[in-house]
C-alpha cells in the first residue's frame, strides 16, 4: 500500500509542478495572469503527472541523455495527442490548440511542445525524480497515508464535479445555440440558423442575457483556460468570450 501511496504523491507533485509551469508560460504569452490552466478546477494538470510517471516507469532505465530526450518526446507527445483526442470526443471541447504552430498534428501536439517534453524528460529522470524519490522515502508511513488520502479525496471530488460541470455546460450551450438560432418555440417562426458572419441585431439582447446566466465556474473557464474551445459550438463560445471581454 505504501508504494501505491508514494506513486500517488509523485503523481500529484508533478501535476502541481505542471500547473505552475503552464501558468507561467501562458501568463507570459497572454500578458496577463492565467490561473485556471487545467481541465480540473484545482491547481494541478493531470497530464503532467501522467507523463512524469510514464517517464519514470518506462524510461527510467535509459542512461543516455540523447536517447532519453527522444524517447521522452515520443512518450509524452503520444500522451498529449491521445488526451487531446479523448477530451474532444468525450466533452466536445479543446483545452489547448496548436493549430498554426510549426509541425503541429491536428492542433493536439507540435514541434515546440515535443522539444519541451524531451528536455523535461531528461531533467526529470536525471535530477528531479531522484530528489523526489529521496524526499518521499524520508516521510513516515503514517504521513504518506494521510497526505495521499487527503489529496486523493480532493482530486477525485474535483474530477467528478468537473465531469458533471462540463456535461451541464454542453447542455447549456446547446440550449443557448437554439435560443440564438431562433429555434425555440415562440420565436415568431424563425427556424433558420444564422450564419457565423453575424447574429442579427434582435438576437444581440438574447446573447447578452445568455452571457449574464453563465456561472462563475463557466466564466473562469472561458477566461483563464488557455485556448478553451467547444468543437460543437465554436461560434457561440467565441461570442460569449467577446461579451465577457475574454476573447484572445
Sine and cosine of phi, psi and omega as CSV:
sin_phi,cos_phi,sin_psi,cos_psi,sin_omega,cos_omega
0.00,0.00,-0.63,0.78,-0.01,-1.00
-0.86,0.51,-0.73,0.68,0.04,-1.00
-0.85,0.53,-0.64,0.77,0.01,-1.00
-0.89,0.46,-0.68,0.73,0.02,-1.00
-0.90,0.43,-0.61,0.79,0.04,-1.00
-0.91,0.40,-0.65,0.76,0.04,-1.00
-0.86,0.51,-0.65,0.76,-0.01,-1.00
-0.93,0.37,-0.59,0.81,0.07,-1.00
-0.89,0.46,-0.66,0.75,0.06,-1.00
-0.87,0.49,-0.73,0.68,-0.01,-1.00
-0.83,0.56,-0.74,0.67,-0.03,-1.00
-0.93,0.36,-0.61,0.79,0.02,-1.00
-0.87,0.49,-0.74,0.68,-0.02,-1.00
-0.95,0.31,-0.48,0.88,0.13,-0.99
-0.85,0.52,-0.72,0.69,-0.04,-1.00
-0.94,0.34,-0.67,0.74,0.04,-1.00
-0.87,0.49,-0.67,0.74,0.03,-1.00
-0.89,0.46,-0.64,0.77,0.03,-1.00
-0.89,0.45,-0.68,0.73,0.02,-1.00
-0.89,0.45,-0.70,0.72,0.03,-1.00
-0.87,0.49,-0.75,0.66,-0.01,-1.00
-0.89,0.45,-0.65,0.76,0.00,-1.00
-0.88,0.47,-0.71,0.71,0.00,-1.00
-0.91,0.43,-0.75,0.66,-0.05,-1.00
-0.88,0.47,-0.75,0.66,-0.07,-1.00
-0.95,0.30,-0.51,0.86,0.07,-1.00
-0.91,0.41,-0.62,0.79,0.04,-1.00
-0.92,0.39,-0.69,0.72,0.00,-1.00
-0.90,0.43,-0.64,0.77,-0.05,-1.00
-0.99,0.12,-0.28,0.96,-0.07,-1.00
0.87,0.50,0.58,0.82,0.09,-1.00
-0.34,-0.94,0.30,-0.95,0.01,-1.00
-0.95,0.31,0.80,-0.60,0.03,-1.00
-0.85,-0.52,0.97,-0.26,-0.13,-0.99
-1.00,-0.04,-0.70,0.72,-0.11,-0.99
-0.99,0.11,1.00,0.08,-0.16,-0.99
-1.00,-0.08,-0.16,0.99,-0.09,-1.00
-0.89,-0.46,0.02,-1.00,0.08,-1.00
-0.91,0.42,-0.58,0.82,-0.02,-1.00
-1.00,-0.03,0.19,-0.98,-0.06,-1.00
-0.98,0.19,-0.53,0.85,-0.07,-1.00
-0.96,0.27,0.15,-0.99,-0.03,-1.00
-0.99,0.15,0.90,0.44,0.03,-1.00
-0.40,-0.92,0.55,-0.83,0.03,-1.00
-0.87,-0.49,0.97,-0.23,-0.07,-1.00
-0.84,0.54,-0.45,0.89,-0.01,-1.00
-0.91,0.42,-0.50,0.87,0.03,-1.00
-0.96,0.27,-0.66,0.75,0.05,-1.00
-0.89,0.45,-0.66,0.75,0.02,-1.00
-0.90,0.43,-0.70,0.72,0.00,-1.00
-0.90,0.44,-0.65,0.76,0.00,-1.00
-0.90,0.43,-0.69,0.72,0.01,-1.00
-0.92,0.39,-0.59,0.80,0.08,-1.00
-0.88,0.47,-0.67,0.74,0.04,-1.00
-0.87,0.50,-0.73,0.68,-0.06,-1.00
-0.88,0.47,-0.73,0.68,-0.10,-0.99
-0.99,0.12,-0.51,0.86,-0.04,-1.00
-1.00,-0.10,-0.52,0.85,-0.13,-0.99
-0.90,-0.44,0.02,1.00,-0.07,-1.00
-0.88,0.48,-0.38,0.93,-0.02,-1.00
-0.99,0.15,-0.20,0.98,-0.07,-1.00
-0.99,0.13,0.83,-0.56,-0.01,-1.00
-0.98,-0.21,-0.43,0.90,0.01,-1.00
-0.96,0.28,0.89,-0.46,-0.07,-1.00
-0.90,0.44,-0.52,0.85,0.02,-1.00
-0.93,0.37,-0.73,0.69,0.04,-1.00
-0.89,0.45,-0.64,0.77,0.01,-1.00
-0.90,0.44,-0.63,0.78,0.01,-1.00
-0.86,0.51,-0.78,0.63,-0.05,-1.00
-0.95,0.31,-0.57,0.82,0.05,-1.00
-0.91,0.41,-0.63,0.77,0.05,-1.00
-0.90,0.44,-0.64,0.77,0.07,-1.00
-0.85,0.52,-0.74,0.67,-0.06,-1.00
-0.90,0.44,-0.75,0.66,-0.05,-1.00
-0.89,0.46,-0.73,0.68,-0.10,-0.99
-0.98,0.21,-0.54,0.84,0.09,-1.00
-0.92,0.39,-0.62,0.78,0.06,-1.00
-0.88,0.47,-0.71,0.71,0.02,-1.00
-0.88,0.47,-0.70,0.71,-0.03,-1.00
-0.91,0.41,-0.66,0.75,0.00,-1.00
-0.90,0.44,-0.74,0.68,-0.03,-1.00
-0.92,0.40,-0.59,0.81,0.03,-1.00
-0.92,0.40,-0.70,0.71,0.04,-1.00
-0.87,0.49,-0.69,0.72,0.02,-1.00
-0.88,0.47,-0.69,0.72,-0.03,-1.00
-0.90,0.43,-0.68,0.73,0.01,-1.00
-0.89,0.46,-0.64,0.77,0.02,-1.00
-0.92,0.40,-0.64,0.77,-0.02,-1.00
-0.95,0.31,-0.66,0.75,-0.09,-1.00
-0.99,0.13,-0.71,0.70,-0.11,-0.99
-0.95,-0.31,-0.04,1.00,0.00,-1.00
0.81,0.58,0.68,0.74,-0.03,-1.00
-0.48,-0.88,0.39,-0.92,0.06,-1.00
-0.89,-0.45,0.70,-0.72,0.08,-1.00
-0.98,-0.21,-0.14,0.99,0.15,-0.99
-0.46,-0.89,0.39,-0.92,-0.04,-1.00
-0.44,-0.90,0.91,-0.41,-0.01,-1.00
-0.99,-0.14,0.29,0.96,0.02,-1.00
-0.82,0.57,0.78,-0.63,-0.03,-1.00
1.00,-0.08,-0.25,0.97,0.03,-1.00
-0.98,0.18,0.37,-0.93,-0.03,-1.00
-0.88,0.47,0.79,-0.61,0.05,-1.00
0.79,0.61,0.74,0.67,0.07,-1.00
-1.00,0.01,0.44,-0.90,0.06,-1.00
-0.88,-0.48,0.96,-0.29,0.00,-1.00
0.80,0.60,0.45,0.90,0.05,-1.00
0.96,0.29,0.07,1.00,-0.07,-1.00
-1.00,-0.06,-0.54,0.84,0.08,-1.00
-0.66,-0.75,0.33,-0.94,0.02,-1.00
-0.49,-0.87,0.16,-0.99,-0.06,-1.00
-0.87,0.49,-0.73,0.69,-0.08,-1.00
-0.92,0.38,-0.59,0.81,0.08,-1.00
-0.90,0.43,-0.63,0.78,0.02,-1.00
-0.88,0.47,-0.67,0.74,0.05,-1.00
-0.87,0.49,-0.68,0.73,0.01,-1.00
-0.89,0.46,-0.67,0.74,0.02,-1.00
-0.89,0.46,-0.66,0.75,0.01,-1.00
-0.89,0.46,-0.72,0.69,0.02,-1.00
-0.90,0.44,-0.69,0.72,-0.02,-1.00
-0.91,0.41,-0.55,0.84,0.02,-1.00
-0.91,0.42,-0.67,0.74,0.03,-1.00
-0.90,0.43,-0.73,0.69,0.02,-1.00
-0.88,0.48,-0.66,0.75,-0.03,-1.00
-0.89,0.46,-0.80,0.60,-0.09,-1.00
-0.94,0.33,-0.62,0.79,-0.10,-0.99
-0.99,0.14,-0.58,0.82,-0.12,-0.99
-0.77,-0.64,-0.74,0.67,-0.15,-0.99
-0.94,0.34,-0.79,0.61,-0.10,-1.00
-0.92,0.40,-0.60,0.80,0.08,-1.00
-0.83,0.55,-0.62,0.79,0.05,-1.00
-0.92,0.39,-0.71,0.71,0.01,-1.00
-0.88,0.47,-0.65,0.76,0.00,-1.00
-0.88,0.47,-0.72,0.69,0.01,-1.00
-0.90,0.45,-0.65,0.76,-0.04,-1.00
-0.91,0.41,-0.72,0.69,-0.02,-1.00
-0.92,0.38,-0.51,0.86,0.03,-1.00
-0.94,0.34,-0.38,0.93,0.02,-1.00
-0.98,0.18,-0.31,0.95,-0.02,-1.00
-0.95,0.31,0.66,-0.75,0.08,-1.00
-0.88,0.47,0.56,-0.83,-0.02,-1.00
-0.79,0.61,-0.66,0.75,-0.01,-1.00
-0.89,0.46,-0.65,0.76,0.01,-1.00
-0.90,0.43,-0.62,0.78,0.02,-1.00
-0.89,0.46,-0.71,0.71,0.02,-1.00
-0.87,0.50,-0.74,0.67,-0.08,-1.00
-0.91,0.41,-0.77,0.64,-0.04,-1.00
-0.89,0.46,-0.73,0.69,-0.01,-1.00
-0.90,0.44,-0.64,0.77,0.00,-1.00
-0.89,0.45,-0.72,0.69,0.00,-1.00
-0.90,0.44,-0.73,0.69,0.00,-1.00
-0.89,0.45,-0.60,0.80,0.00,-1.00
-0.90,0.44,-0.70,0.71,0.01,-1.00
-0.89,0.46,-0.70,0.72,0.01,-1.00
-0.89,0.46,-0.72,0.70,-0.06,-1.00
-0.91,0.42,-0.74,0.67,-0.03,-1.00
-0.91,0.42,-0.66,0.75,0.04,-1.00
-0.87,0.49,-0.71,0.70,0.04,-1.00
-0.87,0.50,-0.70,0.72,-0.03,-1.00
-0.88,0.47,-0.72,0.70,-0.02,-1.00
-0.91,0.41,-0.74,0.67,-0.03,-1.00
-0.90,0.44,-0.59,0.80,0.01,-1.00
-0.91,0.41,-0.67,0.74,0.04,-1.00
-0.88,0.48,-0.68,0.74,0.04,-1.00
-0.90,0.44,-0.69,0.73,-0.03,-1.00
-0.88,0.47,-0.71,0.70,-0.02,-1.00
-0.90,0.43,-0.64,0.77,0.03,-1.00
-0.89,0.46,-0.68,0.73,0.02,-1.00
-0.92,0.39,-0.61,0.79,0.00,-1.00
-0.91,0.41,-0.64,0.77,0.05,-1.00
-0.90,0.43,-0.63,0.78,0.06,-1.00
-0.89,0.45,-0.64,0.77,0.00,-1.00
-0.92,0.40,-0.66,0.75,0.04,-1.00
-0.89,0.46,-0.64,0.77,0.04,-1.00
-0.88,0.48,-0.70,0.71,0.02,-1.00
-0.91,0.41,-0.65,0.76,0.03,-1.00
-0.88,0.48,-0.69,0.72,-0.02,-1.00
-0.88,0.47,-0.63,0.78,0.02,-1.00
-0.91,0.42,-0.65,0.76,0.01,-1.00
-0.90,0.43,-0.71,0.70,-0.03,-1.00
-0.93,0.36,-0.56,0.83,-0.03,-1.00
-0.97,0.23,-0.12,0.99,0.01,-1.00
0.97,0.24,0.42,0.91,-0.04,-1.00
-0.99,-0.15,0.05,1.00,0.04,-1.00
-0.99,0.12,0.65,-0.76,-0.02,-1.00
-0.80,0.60,0.73,-0.68,0.04,-1.00
0.99,-0.14,0.10,0.99,-0.02,-1.00
-1.00,-0.02,0.61,0.79,0.10,-0.99
0.86,0.51,0.57,0.82,0.10,-0.99
0.97,0.23,0.13,0.99,0.00,-1.00
-0.98,0.18,0.94,-0.35,-0.04,-1.00
-0.90,-0.43,-0.07,1.00,-0.03,-1.00
-0.98,0.19,0.50,-0.87,0.08,-1.00
-1.00,-0.01,0.83,-0.55,-0.03,-1.00
-0.93,0.38,0.59,-0.81,-0.04,-1.00
-0.92,0.38,0.36,-0.93,0.00,-1.00
-0.89,0.46,-0.38,0.92,-0.08,-1.00
-0.86,0.52,-0.38,0.93,0.03,-1.00
0.24,-0.97,0.65,-0.76,0.09,-1.00
-0.99,0.14,0.70,-0.72,-0.04,-1.00
-0.89,0.46,0.48,-0.88,-0.12,-0.99
-0.77,0.64,-0.62,0.79,-0.05,-1.00
-0.92,0.39,-0.26,0.97,0.00,-1.00
-1.00,-0.06,-0.18,0.98,0.02,-1.00
-0.87,0.50,-0.62,0.78,0.01,-1.00
-0.91,0.42,-0.64,0.77,0.03,-1.00
-0.90,0.44,-0.65,0.76,0.00,-1.00
-0.89,0.45,-0.63,0.77,0.03,-1.00
-0.91,0.41,-0.66,0.75,0.03,-1.00
-0.89,0.46,-0.65,0.76,0.02,-1.00
-0.90,0.43,-0.69,0.73,0.00,-1.00
-0.86,0.51,-0.66,0.75,-0.02,-1.00
-0.93,0.38,-0.33,0.94,-0.01,-1.00
-1.00,0.03,-0.06,1.00,0.03,-1.00
-0.91,0.40,0.66,-0.75,0.03,-1.00
-0.97,0.25,0.22,-0.98,0.02,-1.00
-0.87,0.50,-0.68,0.73,0.00,-1.00
-0.88,0.48,-0.65,0.76,0.01,-1.00
-0.92,0.38,-0.62,0.78,0.04,-1.00
-0.90,0.43,-0.68,0.74,0.01,-1.00
-0.90,0.44,-0.67,0.74,0.00,-1.00
-0.89,0.47,-0.69,0.72,-0.01,-1.00
-0.93,0.37,-0.54,0.84,-0.07,-1.00
-1.00,0.09,-0.71,0.70,-0.22,-0.98
-0.95,-0.32,-0.09,1.00,0.06,-1.00
-1.00,-0.01,0.96,-0.29,-0.13,-0.99
-0.83,0.55,0.82,-0.57,0.07,-1.00
0.91,0.43,0.31,0.95,0.04,-1.00
-0.87,0.49,0.73,-0.69,0.03,-1.00
-0.44,-0.90,0.63,-0.78,0.11,-0.99
-0.99,0.12,0.71,-0.71,0.02,-1.00
-0.99,0.13,-0.24,0.97,0.00,-1.00
-0.98,-0.20,-0.49,0.87,-0.08,-1.00
-0.78,-0.62,0.77,0.64,-0.09,-1.00
-0.84,0.54,-0.76,0.65,-0.05,-1.00
-0.90,0.43,-0.66,0.76,0.00,-1.00
-0.90,0.44,-0.70,0.71,0.01,-1.00
-0.89,0.45,-0.64,0.77,0.07,-1.00
-0.87,0.50,-0.66,0.75,-0.02,-1.00
-0.93,0.37,-0.60,0.80,0.05,-1.00
-0.91,0.41,-0.66,0.75,0.05,-1.00
-0.89,0.46,-0.65,0.76,0.05,-1.00
-0.86,0.51,-0.74,0.67,-0.04,-1.00
-0.90,0.44,-0.54,0.84,0.00,-1.00
-1.00,0.06,-0.14,0.99,-0.02,-1.00
0.97,0.24,0.41,0.91,-0.09,-1.00
-0.96,-0.27,-0.20,0.98,-0.14,-0.99
-0.88,0.47,0.67,-0.74,-0.04,-1.00
-0.97,0.26,0.00,0.00,0.00,0.00
